[in-house]
Amino acid sequence: MKTAELRQKDVAGLQAEVKELQKAHFNLRMQKATQQLNNTAQLGQTRRAIARAKTVLAEKQAAAASKE
């Protein structure tokens, strides 16, 4: 998911996205452990997507805190 798409979501949506990405990353790690993962590059892509979503989430939370 692109950063522009993440920025359009609200805080609850971003939190759900982070949870979903973490589950996907866990499943990929388990596939790697059982040698069922063909494309190991997916691990890095998922990890970066989690970081991207967490960054946007932190920005939104900081913006909401500064408004109060």
Buried (B, 14 or more C-beta within 10 A) or exposed (E): EEEEEBEEBEEEBBBEBBEBBBEBBEEBEEBEEEEEBEEEEBBEEBBEBBEBBBEBBEEBEEEEEEEE
